[in-house]
């Protein structure tokens, strides 16, 4: 896996952001920085200032949802610049397909085990190469 | 709430707590008389799909602290009010998604509101506990309430 990965965790729940961030730090991967955002709009702000390698995002968030964020990344032409993982309790087929066709490389269903985050991190990091 | 739905709620909460936090629940019948918790958080999620309604949980502070510490590796004194309320809301959100998924058709879209979590009062506990749509559980020897209400 690439070294010194930079990550972004997007979720409106403080606890979920902390859990994902903790799982990433404990994954054993070489991670230099992990940014956090409460929704899609905040995520876009982070992305304007910081290049990242992987992004973990929820789907249902206020202000800008995960799907809207993927659409905006696509519109800006940066959807393929980093690996995107959806972390959501909503795994309805339509939503999952929308996320994966919108540029996400993996889908993690909540609640998740830390090992699942580590597994998809490798996939997301590879997608950012 | 009918017997089938109550059992579904209990099973989903038991699975959720075990998967997410390694906590195990038991039914109150297995543990005898329930005592009201001294401090608890109440969280509500409203849902809309082919069925509409509300899911409420009332979760004792001690159980919340156990959940958060298991997930985040924090000690109880490191868990502030924001994190405690957020954890309760997230738990209600996850539980609603699981339970409703059991009733939804494959292509059905279920919209969940953002959870609203507040510190509960003894009146809140009494009202929830006395509701026919509420089931009681025990987690970490503490009582735990879940109310699922479908609109007619």
Interface residues (C-beta under 8 A of the other chain):
Chain A: X12 X13 X14 X15 X16 X18 X19 X22 X60 X62 X89 X90 X92 X93 X94 X95 X110 X111 X113
Chain B: X16 X19 X20 X68 X71 X72 X73 X82 X83 X86 X87 X89 X90 X93 X94 X97 X98 X104 X106 X107 X108 X109 X110 X112 X114
